[in-house]
Amino acid sequence: MAAFHRLLQAMVHKPPARLERSAMTELGRHLITITSRPETVFVEGRGSFLVDEQGRRYLDLVQGWAVNCLGHSPALIAQALADQAARLINPSPAFFNRPMLALSERLVALSCFDRVFLASSGAEANEGAVKLARRWGSRARGGAFEIIGFEDGFHGRTLAMMSASGKPGWDRLYPPMPGGFAKARLNDIGSVERAITPQTVALMMELVQGEGGVQLADPGFVRELRALTAERQVLLIVDEVQTGIGRCGRAFAYELFGIEPDVMTLAKGIGGGVPLAALLCKEELNCFEPGDQGGTYCGNPLMAAVGLAVVNEVCRDEFLHGVRQRADQLSRGLQALAKDHGLPGERGAGLLRALVLPSDIAHEVVAAARDLTPVGLLLNAPRPHLLRFMPALTISEAEVDEGLQLLRTALRQVMS
Ligand SMILES: *Cc1c(COP(=O)(O)O)cnc(C)c1O
């Protein structure tokens, strides 16, 4: 048995080079290896700052990947959790609860949609969107089922969402992958026209590709896409998991494009750090039969109460105005940095921004920034030549300046 186990280990346990460090260390030795993590343990968060076990402070411009829109451990969320936990945590998804009703009512009032399904993760909401589109396709479009996604798009990590995503290599990672997903290129309307077949039921897109490196859809392209999909009776699903709930300076990013999608998904920001997601659609798409769709935590009042508190706070004019001011400040600061260091430039929408680097040094910059003293800076590099910024929407003017200053120091270290 021991010999067999050793053989198995030798066959299986060959971590790729980039995973080796974390796989070999004591920390996390009982966790299944999925990524390499820095050798530190975070124990506390307050607004834009994280603190590790050694008491080191870090200015956090990642915020759980654009999740913590109100920063770390905001009083508003702590209070909503405490109040709701003391009252009712889980009646059952088969019963109504007040937070579920209030949150869906609020989302409908804020958006162009009429119906809401609450879920726990972005991938789950997106799966729901695909099911809804296929259900509608079976009713209204003679069984059309195919979904067009975009190259470099990201929709989550379930098998079907890996098929829907356009991450290079994902279609070969866990074969056989679910079928029925085609691909087009962002900002290339011809590629969309070519991808549409009589079987096409929906088009699924991020208006700003987050994981793909903060790639923005052109407003003209999005308007053409809306017209084309309407004409061909193809549903337009926008995945606003990363862009929704104030991230781009509006409640929802589709507002920036002057269009109305047919379906939208939300996650990340809507929970402000707790697992909450939503699928929204127009009334005519409300076509699930009882039993077609569900989930143990769908409409869980504990999470819905948090979502309601977050949405009520973020989707106010003054709050969104503040997001746009901080976004302008960050954008100007990144432009100045780019100019001073001869970098290609910056881009983004609201507080979802990217700085393009001249070569594949992003991971080095991330490490250098994290190791700065006395305060570290937490950054994200979705691409080897690109840094992505997703600060708390509540980040202060002084904290944006501090972040830019720390970034300048880290860049100087790596580039000199
Ligand atoms: C993060 C993300 C997802 C996946 O969300 P999970 O909650 O991790 O399942 C889907 N779509 C987009 C655009 C995302 O940024």
The ligand as an ORCA input file, in Angstrom:
! r2SCAN-3c Opt
* xyz 0 1
  C     -15.130     36.710    -10.937
  C     -15.948     36.628    -12.140
  C     -16.814     35.538    -12.367
  C     -16.866     34.344    -11.458
  O     -17.391     34.659    -10.223
  P     -17.285     33.578     -9.021
  O     -18.026     34.215     -7.897
  O     -15.808     33.408     -8.769
  O     -17.903     32.333     -9.504
  C     -17.631     35.572    -13.469
  N     -17.598     36.598    -14.331
  C     -16.777     37.655    -14.156
  C     -16.809     38.777    -15.121
  C     -15.914     37.699    -13.060
  O     -15.096     38.739    -12.906
*
